[in-house]
Amino acid sequence: MLSHVLGVRLVAVPTLDVVAQNAPADVPNLAVCLNLKGETVYAALFHRDGSRWRRGGEPALLSMPALRMRKAPRWPTHPAR
């Protein structure tokens, strides 16, 4: 394993959380979706808590049709930056 060869610790970091932490500070709510190829996404909802993003529950593995039918809060949209 590369960490043993380099003599460093390996740390697991949830990808959805890392993406959320890099979102703009002026957005109060956030949905992060990772396309897993085809019709499947790995997704989580986040809300701003001071200077940090907090995940609103566990991430979900969803098909695109299920994601389209899922009821989500009507948050204001912000253009990508």
N, C-alpha and C positions, 0 to 999 in steps of 0.2 A: 504494500500500500504506500502511496506517495507520502503520506504524513509520516510514516516510520522512516522512510529513506531520508526525508528532510529534517526529521527530528522535531516536528511541530505537532500540535494538537489539531484534531479534526473536529469541527463544530458544525452541527446540523442547524440550518437556518431555514425557516419556512418561507418559500419563495413568495407566496401571496402577501405575507407580512412585510417583506422587504420592498416589494413594489408599492404597497400602501404607504410605507414610511417615506417614500420619495415623492409622494403626491404634493401638490401645492397646499400651503397652509390655509388659504382662504376658502377652501372647499370643505363644507361641514360633513358631507357623507360621500362614500365612495364604494363602488362595486369594482372588484378586481377579477378579471376572467382570463384564464390561460387556455388557449386553444390547444387541445391535445390531438390535433389532426382529425379530419373528418367532421363528424357531427357531435363531438364531445368536448365539454369545457370543465375545468376545475375552477370553482368560483367561491368568493366570500364577500360579504358586505362589511364595511367598516364605518365607524363614526369618529369624529374628532373629539378628543378628550384632552383639552389643554393643548400641549405641544405634541401629543402623540396620537396615533391612530389606534383604536380599539376594535377588535374583530367582534362582530355581532353574532356569535355562535360559531359552530364548526364549519369548515369549508365543505363544499358539496361537489360531487362529481355528477354532472348533468348532461343529458343529451340536449342538442339545440332545440328540438321540439318541446322538451320539458322546460327548458329555460324560458322559451317564449310564452308558455302557459303559466309560469310561476307568477304569483302575485307579489309585486315588489312595491315599496313605498314610492310615491310620486315625488322624487327629489328634483330640485331644479338642475338643469344640465349646464355644464360649463364646457367651453371649447377646450380641446387638448392644447397643452402648452409645449 
